[in-house]
Amino acid sequence: MTSISTVAVIGLGYIGLPTAAILAENGVKVLGVDVSDHTVDAVNAGTVPFVEPDLAGFVARGVENGLLRASTTTPAADAYIVAVPTPFKDGHSPDLGYIEAAARGLAPQLTGDELVILESTSPPGATEHMAEVIFAERPELRESELDFAHCPERVLPGRVMVELVTNDRIVGGSTRRAAERARDLYRTFCEGEILLTDTRTAEMAKLVENSFRDVNIAFANELSVICAEQGIDVWELIELANHHPRVNILQPGPGVGGHCIAVDPWFIVDAAPQTARLIRSAREINDAKPQWVIDQAKAAAFDVQQATGRTPVVAALGLAFKPNIDDLRESPALNIAVELADQFSASAVLVTEPHVEALPAKLQGKANVELVSAADAIARADVILLLVDHDAFADLAPSAAGKRVIDTRGQWRRG
């Protein structure tokens, strides 16, 4: 069994690049692979193409020390970590096309004793499918000692470089040997407990973790809608209820976003459509919350127009899917801003996102949309939607009379 001295990380996004950087930080020679020339050029220059605290320092050191470089082509390596997207297709079915492309790209480099790890969040059976794609390209490798494993990431955006080291990891192997090889590789940097299982259980574990969160967020979101109908302050209610020693209700919001919680539960529903009823209901509740927020904004805008006789100015504060990052993937805040721009086409729609420098593609070309500072948006708007509780917004609660505020995160109440 060949020892692992070089690792190719395929996909240098929000998970792949930090993984590559932390391996390089711990003395492993890492060859990063990405389809984006911009990403490859940024990494080879020792910089990062997105915002993640502390990552830039790790990348810069890895490149400077000669342990990290990037390319658009897959090199030969002792181990491969596939960290590519797994989006939807045909509604809510998982699209494994990126995994398949990565498998085909690495297959020509294999000699038969490598370790191939899938880190992408995946439905049960995806690691086995990746192996079959490789074997279809290289049938002779079926008789080799090629090892496959699944090791799902479990990190929080904004704390990735900390949690890669401190969090426990689940490693599922196609065989016990594969699991142990993957464990030994992750032990290079992981200080948490590394738990071994099979590939399907490891795949399902990640989906279950995020579905658990989704179900609990759905409870909070449904509660917020009920409280609005009943004239109850949902934030006070949750605070009071959470004083019970066995109650811990999460905070409601404008929906659920990101590459995990908004996506992963659907993989379970797709795998077991007749039995995953609670998980499906939670997804439907959370997916419906943005429209409820838009309806609140429309009602507030109508009230302003009735009172003043003029077309109201609407502001959307925050576009990211969670606080203090620039990640817009599956962001309900961004989708709400797009819908506001379409439905208030005669109004000025002011958007602010302190972590981006230009309007996202979904908002570009909309003549009524401006990207402005939070202070400017609050000063000019009649209807203000706080969609993301960025720290930068905490002390900006509007005090001027006549403003209609829809605080979907309760940040200004907490402040």
C-alpha positions as CSV (number, residue, x, y, z in Angstrom):
1,M,0.0,0.0,0.0
2,T,1.5,3.3,-1.2
3,S,2.0,6.0,1.4
4,I,0.3,9.3,0.7
5,S,2.6,12.2,0.0
6,T,0.7,14.1,-2.7
7,V,-3.0,14.9,-2.7
8,A,-5.0,16.3,-5.6
9,V,-8.0,18.3,-4.4
10,I,-10.6,18.6,-7.2
11,G,-12.8,21.7,-6.8
12,L,-11.3,24.7,-5.1
13,G,-14.5,26.3,-3.7
14,Y,-15.6,27.0,-0.2
15,I,-14.6,23.5,1.0
16,G,-12.0,22.3,-1.5
17,L,-9.7,25.3,-1.1
18,P,-9.7,25.3,2.7
19,T,-9.0,21.6,2.7
20,A,-6.2,22.0,0.3
21,A,-4.7,24.8,2.3
22,I,-4.9,23.0,5.6
23,L,-3.2,19.9,4.2
24,A,-0.4,22.1,2.8
25,E,-0.1,23.8,6.1
26,N,0.6,20.4,7.6
27,G,3.3,19.4,5.2
28,V,1.3,17.6,2.5
29,K,2.1,18.5,-1.1
30,V,-1.3,19.5,-2.6
31,L,-2.2,20.0,-6.2
32,G,-5.5,21.9,-6.5
33,V,-7.8,21.5,-9.6
34,D,-10.5,23.8,-10.7
35,V,-12.3,24.6,-14.0
36,S,-12.1,28.3,-13.3
37,D,-9.0,30.1,-14.6
38,H,-9.7,32.9,-12.2
39,T,-9.6,30.6,-9.2
40,V,-6.5,28.8,-10.4
41,D,-4.7,32.1,-11.0
42,A,-5.7,33.5,-7.6
43,V,-4.5,30.4,-5.8
44,N,-1.2,30.3,-7.6
45,A,-0.7,34.0,-6.7
46,G,-1.2,33.1,-3.1
47,T,-4.6,34.8,-2.8
48,V,-8.2,33.6,-2.4
49,P,-11.2,34.2,-4.7
50,F,-13.8,34.5,-1.9
51,V,-14.2,35.6,1.7
52,E,-13.4,33.2,4.5
53,P,-11.6,34.4,7.6
54,D,-7.9,33.2,7.9
55,L,-8.0,31.3,4.7
56,A,-5.8,33.8,2.8
57,G,-2.9,33.3,5.2
58,F,-3.0,29.5,4.8
59,V,-3.1,29.8,1.0
60,A,-0.3,32.3,0.9
61,R,1.9,30.2,3.1
62,G,1.2,27.0,1.1
63,V,2.1,28.6,-2.1
64,E,5.2,30.3,-0.7
65,N,6.4,27.0,0.8
66,G,5.9,25.2,-2.5
67,L,3.3,22.8,-1.1
68,L,0.3,24.2,-2.8
69,R,-0.3,25.0,-6.5
70,A,-3.4,24.9,-8.7
71,S,-4.2,23.8,-12.3
72,T,-7.2,23.3,-14.6
73,T,-6.0,19.8,-15.4
74,T,-6.0,16.8,-13.0
75,P,-2.4,15.6,-12.1
76,A,-1.2,12.3,-10.9
77,A,-1.3,12.0,-7.1
78,D,-1.4,9.4,-4.3
79,A,-4.8,10.5,-3.2
80,Y,-7.7,12.5,-4.6
81,I,-10.3,14.5,-2.7
82,V,-13.3,15.4,-4.8
83,A,-15.1,18.5,-3.5
84,V,-17.3,19.7,-6.4
85,P,-20.9,20.9,-6.3
86,T,-24.0,18.6,-6.1
87,P,-26.9,20.8,-7.2
88,F,-30.4,19.9,-8.2
89,K,-31.8,18.8,-11.6
90,D,-35.4,18.1,-12.6
91,G,-36.8,19.8,-9.5
92,H,-35.2,18.3,-6.4
93,S,-33.2,15.4,-7.8
94,P,-29.5,15.5,-7.1
95,D,-27.3,16.3,-10.1
96,L,-24.1,14.1,-9.9
97,G,-22.7,15.5,-13.2
98,Y,-19.9,17.4,-11.5
99,I,-18.8,14.3,-9.6
100,E,-18.9,12.3,-12.8
101,A,-16.8,14.8,-14.6
102,A,-14.3,14.8,-11.8
103,A,-14.1,11.0,-11.8
104,R,-13.5,11.0,-15.6
105,G,-10.9,13.6,-15.2
106,L,-8.9,11.7,-12.6
107,A,-9.4,8.2,-14.1
108,P,-6.5,8.5,-16.6
109,Q,-4.0,9.3,-13.8
110,L,-4.7,6.2,-11.7
111,T,-2.4,3.3,-11.5
112,G,-4.4,1.2,-9.0
113,D,-3.2,1.9,-5.5
114,E,-4.7,5.4,-4.9
115,L,-7.2,6.6,-2.4
116,V,-10.2,8.5,-3.9
117,I,-12.3,10.5,-1.4
118,L,-15.6,12.1,-2.2
119,E,-16.2,15.1,0.1
120,S,-19.1,16.6,-1.9
121,T,-22.4,16.4,0.0
122,S,-24.1,13.5,-1.8
123,P,-27.1,11.2,-1.7
124,P,-26.6,7.6,-0.5
125,G,-24.7,5.6,-3.2
126,A,-22.9,8.5,-4.7
127,T,-19.4,7.3,-3.7
128,E,-20.3,3.9,-5.2
129,H,-21.5,5.7,-8.4
130,M,-18.2,7.7,-8.6
131,A,-16.3,4.4,-8.4
132,E,-18.4,2.9,-11.2
133,V,-17.7,5.9,-13.4
134,I,-14.0,5.4,-12.9
135,F,-14.2,1.7,-13.6
136,A,-16.2,2.4,-16.7
137,E,-13.3,4.5,-17.9
138,R,-10.6,2.1,-16.7
139,P,-12.1,-1.4,-16.4
140,E,-8.7,-3.0,-15.6
141,L,-8.7,-1.1,-12.3
142,R,-11.5,-3.3,-10.9
143,E,-8.9,-5.9,-10.0
144,S,-6.6,-3.3,-8.4
145,E,-6.3,-2.1,-4.8
146,L,-8.0,1.2,-5.5
147,D,-9.7,2.6,-2.4
148,F,-12.8,4.8,-2.2
149,A,-14.1,6.7,0.8
150,H,-16.6,9.4,1.7
151,C,-15.7,12.1,4.2
152,P,-18.4,14.8,4.4
153,E,-17.4,18.3,5.5
154,R,-19.1,19.6,8.7
155,V,-17.8,23.2,8.9
156,L,-19.5,26.5,9.4
157,P,-18.8,29.3,6.8
158,G,-16.9,32.0,8.6
159,R,-15.2,29.4,10.9
160,V,-14.0,26.9,8.3
161,M,-10.3,27.1,9.1
162,V,-11.0,26.6,12.8
163,E,-13.6,23.8,12.4
164,L,-11.6,21.8,9.9
165,V,-9.2,21.2,12.7
166,T,-11.4,21.0,15.8
167,N,-14.6,19.2,14.5
168,D,-15.1,15.5,14.6
169,R,-15.1,13.8,11.2
170,I,-17.0,10.9,9.8
171,V,-15.1,8.7,7.3
172,G,-16.9,6.0,5.3
173,G,-14.9,3.5,3.4
174,S,-15.7,1.1,0.6
175,T,-13.6,-1.3,2.7
176,R,-12.1,-1.1,6.2
177,R,-8.7,-0.5,4.6
178,A,-10.1,2.4,2.6
179,A,-11.7,4.0,5.7
180,E,-8.4,3.6,7.6
181,R,-6.4,5.2,4.8
182,A,-8.7,8.1,4.7
183,R,-8.7,8.5,8.4
184,D,-4.9,8.6,8.4
185,L,-4.9,11.3,5.8
186,Y,-7.4,13.5,7.7
187,R,-5.5,12.9,10.9
188,T,-2.8,15.0,9.3
189,F,-4.8,18.1,10.4
190,C,-7.9,17.0,12.3
191,E,-7.7,17.1,16.1
192,G,-11.3,15.9,16.6
193,E,-12.5,12.3,16.8
194,I,-12.5,10.5,13.4
195,L,-15.4,8.0,13.3
196,L,-15.3,5.1,10.8
197,T,-18.2,3.6,8.9
198,D,-19.2,2.6,5.4
199,T,-19.7,5.0,2.5
200,R,-23.5,5.0,2.5
201,T,-23.8,5.7,6.2
202,A,-21.3,8.5,5.9
203,E,-23.3,10.0,3.0
204,M,-26.5,9.8,5.0
205,A,-25.0,11.2,8.1
206,K,-24.3,14.5,6.5
207,L,-27.8,14.7,5.0
208,V,-29.4,13.8,8.4
209,E,-27.4,16.4,10.3
210,N,-28.6,19.2,7.9
211,S,-32.1,17.8,7.8
212,F,-32.3,17.9,11.6
213,R,-31.3,21.6,11.4
214,D,-33.9,22.2,8.6
215,V,-36.7,20.7,10.6
216,N,-36.0,22.8,13.6
217,I,-35.7,26.0,11.6
218,A,-39.0,25.1,9.9
219,F,-40.6,25.0,13.4
220,A,-39.3,28.5,14.1
221,N,-40.3,29.8,10.7
222,E,-43.8,28.4,11.0
223,L,-44.0,29.8,14.5
224,S,-43.1,33.3,13.3
225,V,-46.0,33.2,10.8
226,I,-48.4,32.0,13.4
227,C,-47.3,34.7,15.8
228,A,-47.7,37.4,13.2
229,E,-51.3,36.3,12.7
230,Q,-51.9,36.3,16.5
231,G,-50.2,39.6,17.2
232,I,-47.5,38.0,19.3
233,D,-43.8,39.0,19.3
234,V,-42.1,35.8,18.1
235,W,-38.7,36.8,19.4
236,E,-40.0,37.4,23.0
237,L,-42.0,34.1,22.8
238,I,-38.9,32.1,21.8
239,E,-36.8,33.8,24.5
240,L,-39.4,32.9,27.1
241,A,-39.9,29.3,25.9
242,N,-36.2,28.7,25.8
243,H,-36.0,29.2,29.5
244,H,-37.5,25.7,29.8
245,P,-34.5,23.4,30.6
246,R,-35.3,21.0,27.7
247,V,-36.4,23.5,25.0
248,N,-34.1,25.2,22.5
249,I,-36.1,26.8,19.7
250,L,-34.0,28.2,16.9
251,Q,-34.4,31.7,15.5
252,P,-36.7,32.3,12.5
253,G,-35.6,34.1,9.4
254,P,-36.5,34.9,5.8
255,G,-35.9,31.3,4.6
256,V,-33.0,28.9,4.6
257,G,-30.0,29.2,2.3
258,G,-26.6,27.9,1.7
259,H,-25.1,24.9,-0.1
260,C,-26.2,22.4,2.7
261,I,-29.3,23.0,4.7
262,A,-31.4,24.3,1.8
263,V,-30.3,21.4,-0.5
264,D,-29.4,18.2,1.5
265,P,-32.9,17.3,2.9
266,W,-34.2,17.0,-0.7
267,F,-31.6,14.3,-1.3
268,I,-33.3,12.2,1.4
269,V,-36.7,13.0,0.0
270,D,-35.5,11.9,-3.4
271,A,-34.2,8.7,-2.0
272,A,-37.3,7.9,0.0
273,P,-40.2,10.0,-1.5
274,Q,-43.0,8.1,0.2
275,T,-41.6,8.0,3.7
276,A,-39.6,11.2,4.2
277,R,-42.8,13.2,5.0
278,L,-41.6,15.3,7.9
279,I,-38.4,16.2,6.1
280,R,-40.4,17.2,3.0
281,S,-42.8,19.3,5.0
282,A,-39.9,21.2,6.7
283,R,-38.4,21.9,3.3
284,E,-41.7,23.2,2.0
285,I,-42.2,25.5,5.0
286,N,-38.7,27.0,4.7
287,D,-39.0,27.3,0.9
288,A,-42.3,29.2,1.4
289,K,-41.0,31.7,3.9
290,P,-39.4,34.1,1.4
291,Q,-42.8,34.6,-0.3
292,W,-44.3,35.4,3.1
293,V,-41.7,38.1,3.6
294,I,-42.4,39.5,0.2
295,D,-46.1,39.7,1.0
296,Q,-45.2,41.6,4.2
297,A,-43.2,44.1,2.1
298,K,-46.0,44.5,-0.4
299,A,-48.5,45.2,2.4
300,A,-46.1,47.8,4.0
301,A,-45.5,49.5,0.6
302,F,-49.2,49.7,0.0
303,D,-49.7,51.4,3.4
304,V,-47.0,53.9,2.7
305,Q,-48.4,54.7,-0.7
306,Q,-51.9,55.1,0.7
307,A,-50.6,57.4,3.4
308,T,-48.3,59.6,1.3
309,G,-49.7,59.3,-2.2
310,R,-46.2,58.5,-3.7
311,T,-44.4,55.4,-4.8
312,P,-42.4,54.0,-1.9
313,V,-38.7,53.3,-1.9
314,V,-37.9,49.8,-0.7
315,A,-34.6,48.7,0.8
316,A,-33.2,45.1,1.2
317,L,-30.4,44.8,3.8
318,G,-28.3,41.8,3.2
319,L,-28.0,39.4,0.3
320,A,-25.8,36.5,1.7
321,F,-27.4,33.4,3.1
322,K,-26.0,33.9,6.6
323,P,-24.3,36.7,8.6
324,N,-20.8,38.1,7.9
325,I,-19.9,36.2,4.8
326,D,-20.2,36.8,1.0
327,D,-21.7,33.5,0.1
328,L,-24.9,33.9,-2.0
329,R,-25.6,30.3,-2.7
330,E,-29.3,29.4,-2.4
331,S,-29.7,32.7,-0.5
332,P,-33.3,33.5,0.4
333,A,-32.3,37.2,0.9
334,L,-31.0,37.4,-2.6
335,N,-34.1,35.8,-4.1
336,I,-36.3,38.2,-2.1
337,A,-34.3,41.2,-3.4
338,V,-34.8,39.9,-7.0
339,E,-38.5,39.5,-6.4
340,L,-38.8,42.9,-4.9
341,A,-37.1,44.4,-7.9
342,D,-39.5,42.7,-10.2
343,Q,-42.7,43.4,-8.2
344,F,-41.7,47.0,-7.4
345,S,-40.6,47.9,-10.9
346,A,-41.8,51.5,-10.6
347,S,-40.0,52.0,-7.3
348,A,-36.4,52.4,-6.4
349,V,-35.1,49.2,-4.8
350,L,-32.0,49.8,-2.7
351,V,-29.9,46.8,-1.8
352,T,-26.9,46.6,0.5
353,E,-24.4,43.8,1.1
354,P,-21.3,44.8,2.9
355,H,-19.4,41.8,1.7
356,V,-19.7,42.2,-2.0
357,E,-18.5,45.0,-4.3
358,A,-20.9,44.7,-7.2
359,L,-24.5,43.6,-7.8
360,P,-24.9,39.9,-8.1
361,A,-25.8,38.6,-11.6
362,K,-29.4,38.1,-10.7
363,L,-29.8,41.8,-10.0
364,Q,-27.7,43.2,-12.8
365,G,-29.6,44.9,-15.6
366,K,-32.6,45.8,-13.4
367,A,-32.9,49.6,-13.9
368,N,-34.7,50.2,-10.6
369,V,-32.0,48.5,-8.4
370,E,-29.1,50.3,-6.7
371,L,-26.3,48.8,-4.6
372,V,-25.8,51.3,-1.8
373,S,-24.5,51.5,1.8
374,A,-26.7,50.4,4.6
375,A,-26.9,53.9,6.0
376,D,-27.9,55.3,2.7
377,A,-30.6,52.6,2.2
378,I,-32.0,53.3,5.6
379,A,-32.0,57.0,5.1
380,R,-33.8,56.9,1.7
381,A,-36.2,54.0,2.1
382,D,-39.8,54.0,3.2
383,V,-39.9,50.2,3.6
384,I,-36.8,48.5,5.1
385,L,-36.3,44.7,5.1
386,L,-33.5,43.5,7.3
387,L,-32.8,40.1,5.6
388,V,-29.4,39.2,7.0
389,D,-28.1,40.0,10.5
390,H,-24.7,41.1,9.5
391,D,-22.7,42.7,12.4
392,A,-22.5,45.8,10.3
393,F,-26.2,46.3,10.6
394,A,-26.5,45.9,14.3
395,D,-26.3,49.6,15.3
396,L,-28.3,51.0,12.3
397,A,-31.8,50.5,13.5
398,P,-33.9,53.3,11.9
399,S,-35.5,55.8,14.2
400,A,-37.1,58.2,11.8
401,A,-40.9,58.4,11.9
402,G,-42.8,56.9,8.9
403,K,-40.3,54.1,8.2
404,R,-41.9,50.6,7.9
405,V,-39.4,48.0,9.1
406,I,-39.6,44.3,8.5
407,D,-36.9,42.7,10.6
408,T,-36.8,39.1,9.5
409,R,-33.9,38.3,11.9
410,G,-34.9,40.1,15.0
411,Q,-31.5,41.8,15.1
412,W,-32.7,45.3,15.8
413,R,-35.0,44.0,18.5
414,R,-32.0,42.1,20.1
415,G,-29.9,45.2,19.7
